[in-house]
Amino acid sequence: MSVDQASSTERLHVDGVNVLGAISPRRASDFLTCPLMFRFRTVDRLPETSSVDAVRGTLVHKVLEDLFSLPAAERTPERAQAMLEPTWETFVAEDPPLLDMFAAAEAHSSEAGFQEWLRSAGEALARYFDLEDPRRLEPADRELYVETLTDSKLLLRGFIDRLDVAPDGAIRVVDYKSGSSPHPDYEAKALFQMRFYALLIWRTRGVVPKMLQLVYLGNGEMLRYEPDEADLLATERKVEAIWDAVRRADEERDWQPHVSRACDWCSFKAFCPAWGGTPPPVPERRVRRGDAPPRGPRWFGRLRRWWRRSR
């Protein structure tokens, strides 16, 4: 996603309703990946350095978003490539420190410099045209913000890259990924994000999306899935379970690290006790104290086991 989707453990008010908190697909995924990373990113809000991969993804997303602002006949591969550098220049004008990424990268021969990086963004764009012809598409929405309240008063929210609506009303939810498609064993995580978006659409429009479509620009593949109401009800239960685990972690001041491959690109590794770091003091509690959380086996292990069984 090109827009950071913050989640909050604070009490909120939405249209006069007292809301438990808010969670997005990205933050739910953060918590499942590593509760301590979730804390650093969402509770502490520690600063993060931009990576060349993340910024490339944002650049390609922006070009694809703007491409659909053009008349259909002008949505060509050549026009998309021509939009790359002007879009990048706009990014730098708004955030000059972005250039520092390449000064650091070019100091290491194993890392790509700016020209190689820009070329790789162009390759990702070219793969998009192998998968879809944007001249034949008229999205109903792009970068669509959607939010809804569950019965428990948990606010679910997110930004959808693209929403297509067919003449018969069928809805397709599309998300662009600048990386490569996952191994089948890891597709569930990606589909959870898409089911989350489908749940938002269902709750706000009363229509279950016909198709969920992930577009992987790293290797030019698509992952498609047709959800049903049972899928979305199960997704809602999973999101509620994740939020309950977030609340328990906040109540107990217990944000556990979870070592995985995600540690390789984590911005907070220097603060992580699993890697010899020392976390900063935990901020003050940001949710109201409720009933005492249950004791027994550690909640994160229970959540991950339940998650695996219910996929």
C-alpha positions as CSV (number, residue, x, y, z in Angstrom):
1,M,0.0,0.0,0.0
2,S,1.2,3.5,-0.8
3,V,-0.4,5.0,2.3
4,D,0.6,4.1,5.8
5,Q,-2.4,2.8,7.6
6,A,-2.1,3.6,11.3
7,S,-3.9,1.5,13.9
8,S,-4.6,2.7,17.4
9,T,-5.0,1.2,20.8
10,E,-6.5,4.5,22.1
11,R,-10.1,5.0,22.8
12,L,-11.7,6.9,19.9
13,H,-14.9,8.6,19.1
14,V,-16.4,8.1,15.6
15,D,-19.7,9.9,14.9
16,G,-20.4,10.2,18.6
17,V,-19.8,6.5,19.2
18,N,-17.3,5.3,21.8
19,V,-14.9,3.1,19.8
20,L,-12.7,0.4,21.3
21,G,-9.8,1.2,18.9
22,A,-8.9,0.9,15.2
23,I,-7.0,-1.7,13.2
24,S,-6.0,-2.0,9.6
25,P,-4.8,-5.0,7.5
26,R,-1.2,-3.8,7.7
27,R,-1.2,-3.4,11.5
28,A,-3.0,-6.7,12.0
29,S,-0.3,-8.3,9.9
30,D,2.4,-6.5,12.0
31,F,1.0,-7.9,15.2
32,L,0.9,-11.5,13.8
33,T,4.5,-11.1,12.5
34,C,5.9,-9.7,15.8
35,P,4.0,-8.1,18.7
36,L,7.1,-6.1,19.6
37,M,7.4,-4.6,16.1
38,F,3.7,-3.7,16.4
39,R,4.4,-1.9,19.7
40,F,7.4,0.0,18.2
41,R,5.5,1.0,15.1
42,T,2.0,1.7,16.5
43,V,2.4,2.4,20.3
44,D,5.8,4.0,20.5
45,R,5.7,5.3,16.9
46,L,9.4,5.1,16.6
47,P,10.8,6.7,13.4
48,E,11.7,4.3,10.6
49,T,14.1,4.7,7.7
50,S,12.7,4.3,4.2
51,S,14.1,1.3,2.2
52,V,14.8,1.4,-1.5
53,D,12.4,-1.5,-2.0
54,A,9.5,0.2,-0.1
55,V,10.0,3.5,-1.9
56,R,10.1,1.7,-5.3
57,G,6.8,0.1,-4.5
58,T,5.3,3.5,-3.6
59,L,6.6,5.0,-6.8
60,V,5.1,2.2,-9.0
61,H,1.8,2.4,-7.1
62,K,1.6,6.2,-7.7
63,V,2.3,5.8,-11.4
64,L,-0.4,3.2,-11.7
65,E,-2.8,5.3,-9.8
66,D,-2.1,8.4,-12.0
67,L,-2.2,6.3,-15.2
68,F,-5.9,5.8,-14.7
69,S,-6.4,9.6,-14.6
70,L,-5.4,9.7,-18.3
71,P,-7.8,9.1,-21.2
72,A,-8.0,5.3,-21.9
73,A,-6.2,5.5,-25.2
74,E,-3.1,7.2,-23.5
75,R,-2.6,4.4,-20.9
76,T,0.3,2.8,-22.7
77,P,3.5,1.2,-21.5
78,E,5.5,4.1,-23.0
79,R,3.4,6.7,-21.2
80,A,3.7,4.9,-17.9
81,Q,7.5,4.7,-18.3
82,A,7.6,8.4,-19.1
83,M,5.8,9.1,-15.9
84,L,8.4,7.5,-13.6
85,E,11.0,10.2,-13.4
86,P,8.5,13.2,-13.0
87,T,6.7,11.2,-10.2
88,W,10.0,10.5,-8.5
89,E,11.0,14.2,-8.7
90,T,7.7,15.1,-7.0
91,F,8.5,12.6,-4.2
92,V,12.0,14.2,-3.7
93,A,10.5,17.7,-3.7
94,E,8.2,16.7,-0.9
95,D,10.8,14.6,1.0
96,P,14.4,15.5,0.1
97,P,15.9,13.0,2.5
98,L,14.8,10.2,0.1
99,L,18.0,10.9,-1.9
100,D,20.1,9.9,1.1
101,M,19.0,6.3,0.6
102,F,21.0,6.1,-2.6
103,A,24.1,7.7,-1.2
104,A,24.2,4.9,1.4
105,A,23.3,2.2,-1.2
106,E,26.0,3.3,-3.7
107,A,28.6,3.1,-0.9
108,H,28.0,-0.7,-0.9
109,S,28.7,-2.5,-4.2
110,S,26.2,-5.2,-3.4
111,E,23.3,-2.6,-3.3
112,A,21.7,-0.9,-6.3
113,G,22.4,2.7,-7.0
114,F,19.7,5.2,-8.3
115,Q,19.8,4.3,-12.0
116,E,19.6,0.6,-11.3
117,W,16.8,1.2,-8.9
118,L,14.9,3.3,-11.4
119,R,15.4,0.7,-14.0
120,S,13.9,-2.0,-11.7
121,A,10.8,0.3,-11.1
122,G,10.4,0.5,-14.9
123,E,10.6,-3.3,-15.2
124,A,7.9,-3.7,-12.6
125,L,5.7,-1.3,-14.6
126,A,6.4,-3.2,-17.8
127,R,5.2,-6.4,-16.1
128,Y,1.9,-4.8,-15.2
129,F,1.1,-4.4,-18.9
130,D,1.8,-8.1,-19.4
131,L,-1.0,-8.8,-16.9
132,E,-3.7,-6.2,-17.7
133,D,-4.6,-3.7,-20.4
134,P,-5.5,-0.5,-18.6
135,R,-7.1,0.9,-21.7
136,R,-9.9,-1.5,-21.2
137,L,-10.5,-0.7,-17.5
138,E,-12.3,2.1,-15.8
139,P,-11.8,1.7,-12.1
140,A,-14.7,2.9,-9.9
141,D,-12.2,4.0,-7.2
142,R,-8.5,4.3,-6.6
143,E,-6.7,4.5,-3.2
144,L,-10.2,4.2,-1.7
145,Y,-10.4,4.7,2.1
146,V,-13.0,2.5,3.7
147,E,-13.9,2.1,7.4
148,T,-16.6,0.2,9.3
149,L,-17.5,-0.6,12.9
150,T,-18.0,-4.1,14.1
151,D,-20.7,-5.0,16.6
152,S,-18.1,-4.8,19.3
153,K,-17.3,-1.2,18.3
154,L,-13.9,-2.0,16.8
155,L,-13.1,0.3,13.9
156,L,-11.8,-1.5,10.9
157,R,-10.2,0.6,8.2
158,G,-7.9,0.5,5.2
159,F,-7.0,1.9,1.8
160,I,-7.8,-0.2,-1.3
161,D,-5.5,0.3,-4.3
162,R,-8.3,-0.2,-6.9
163,L,-12.0,-1.1,-6.9
164,D,-13.6,-2.2,-10.2
165,V,-17.3,-2.4,-10.5
166,A,-18.9,-4.3,-13.5
167,P,-22.1,-3.2,-15.2
168,D,-24.0,-6.0,-13.3
169,G,-22.6,-4.6,-10.0
170,A,-20.0,-7.3,-9.4
171,I,-17.0,-5.9,-7.4
172,R,-13.4,-6.7,-7.9
173,V,-10.9,-5.6,-5.2
174,V,-7.4,-5.1,-6.6
175,D,-4.1,-4.7,-4.7
176,Y,-0.7,-4.1,-6.3
177,K,2.4,-5.7,-4.8
178,S,5.8,-4.7,-6.0
179,G,7.4,-7.9,-4.9
180,S,7.0,-11.5,-6.1
181,S,4.1,-13.8,-5.5
182,P,4.5,-15.9,-2.3
183,H,5.0,-19.7,-2.1
184,P,1.6,-21.4,-1.9
185,D,2.3,-22.2,1.8
186,Y,2.4,-18.4,2.5
187,E,-0.6,-17.3,0.4
188,A,-2.9,-17.2,3.4
189,K,-1.2,-14.1,4.8
190,A,-1.7,-12.2,1.6
191,L,-5.3,-13.4,1.3
192,F,-6.0,-12.3,4.8
193,Q,-5.3,-8.7,3.8
194,M,-7.6,-9.1,0.8
195,R,-10.4,-10.7,2.9
196,F,-10.1,-7.8,5.3
197,Y,-10.7,-5.4,2.4
198,A,-13.6,-7.5,1.2
199,L,-15.1,-7.4,4.7
200,L,-14.9,-3.6,4.7
201,I,-16.7,-3.5,1.3
202,W,-19.3,-6.0,2.4
203,R,-20.1,-4.1,5.6
204,T,-20.2,-0.7,3.9
205,R,-21.9,-1.6,0.6
206,G,-23.9,-4.7,1.5
207,V,-22.2,-6.7,-1.4
208,V,-19.7,-9.5,-1.1
209,P,-16.9,-8.7,-3.7
210,K,-16.9,-11.2,-6.6
211,M,-13.2,-11.3,-6.9
212,L,-10.1,-10.5,-4.9
213,Q,-7.0,-9.9,-7.1
214,L,-3.4,-9.5,-6.0
215,V,-1.1,-8.2,-8.8
216,Y,2.5,-9.2,-8.2
217,L,4.8,-6.9,-10.2
218,G,8.0,-8.6,-9.1
219,N,7.4,-11.7,-11.1
220,G,4.3,-10.8,-13.2
221,E,1.8,-13.2,-11.6
222,M,-1.7,-12.8,-10.2
223,L,-3.4,-14.4,-7.2
224,R,-7.2,-14.4,-7.4
225,Y,-9.8,-15.6,-4.9
226,E,-13.6,-15.5,-4.8
227,P,-14.8,-15.0,-1.2
228,D,-18.2,-15.8,0.2
229,E,-20.0,-14.6,3.3
230,A,-18.6,-17.5,5.4
231,D,-15.1,-16.3,4.5
232,L,-15.8,-12.8,5.6
233,L,-17.5,-13.8,8.8
234,A,-14.5,-15.9,9.7
235,T,-12.2,-13.0,8.8
236,E,-14.2,-10.7,11.2
237,R,-13.7,-13.3,14.0
238,K,-10.0,-13.4,13.3
239,V,-9.7,-9.6,13.4
240,E,-11.6,-9.5,16.7
241,A,-9.2,-12.2,18.1
242,I,-6.1,-10.2,17.0
243,W,-7.5,-7.1,18.6
244,D,-8.2,-9.0,21.8
245,A,-4.6,-10.1,21.8
246,V,-3.4,-6.5,21.2
247,R,-5.6,-5.4,24.2
248,R,-4.1,-8.1,26.4
249,A,-0.6,-7.1,25.4
250,D,-1.3,-3.5,26.2
251,E,-2.9,-4.4,29.6
252,E,0.0,-6.6,30.6
253,R,2.7,-4.3,29.2
254,D,3.9,-7.5,27.4
255,W,4.9,-7.1,23.8
256,Q,6.8,-10.2,22.9
257,P,9.4,-10.4,20.1
258,H,9.0,-13.1,17.5
259,V,12.1,-14.1,15.5
260,S,11.4,-14.8,11.8
261,R,12.8,-13.8,8.4
262,A,11.0,-10.5,8.8
263,C,13.8,-9.6,11.2
264,D,16.2,-9.2,8.3
265,W,14.5,-6.0,7.2
266,C,13.0,-4.7,10.5
267,S,13.9,-1.1,11.2
268,F,13.8,-1.8,15.0
269,K,16.3,-4.6,15.2
270,A,18.7,-2.5,17.3
271,F,16.0,-2.2,20.0
272,C,15.0,-5.8,20.0
273,P,16.1,-8.0,22.9
274,A,16.0,-11.1,20.7
275,W,19.0,-9.5,18.9
276,G,20.8,-8.1,21.9
277,G,19.0,-4.7,21.9
278,T,17.3,-2.8,24.7
279,P,13.7,-1.6,24.1
280,P,12.8,1.9,25.3
281,P,10.5,2.2,28.2
282,V,6.9,1.1,27.4
283,P,4.7,4.2,27.0
284,E,1.8,4.8,29.3
285,R,-1.2,2.5,28.7
286,R,-3.3,3.8,25.9
287,V,-6.5,1.8,26.5
288,R,-8.6,1.8,29.5
289,R,-8.1,-1.0,32.0
290,G,-10.9,-3.5,31.8
291,D,-11.3,-7.0,33.3
292,A,-8.1,-8.7,34.3
293,P,-6.7,-10.6,31.3
294,P,-6.8,-14.4,31.7
295,R,-3.8,-16.2,33.0
296,G,-2.2,-19.4,31.7
297,P,-0.3,-20.1,28.5
298,R,1.1,-17.0,26.8
299,W,-1.5,-15.3,24.7
300,F,0.7,-14.8,21.6
301,G,1.4,-18.5,21.3
302,R,-2.2,-19.3,21.6
303,L,-3.2,-16.8,19.0
304,R,-0.7,-18.1,16.5
305,R,-1.8,-21.7,17.0
306,W,-5.4,-20.7,16.6
307,W,-4.5,-18.7,13.5
308,R,-2.8,-21.7,11.9
309,R,-5.7,-24.0,12.6
310,S,-8.3,-21.6,11.2
311,R,-6.6,-20.7,7.9
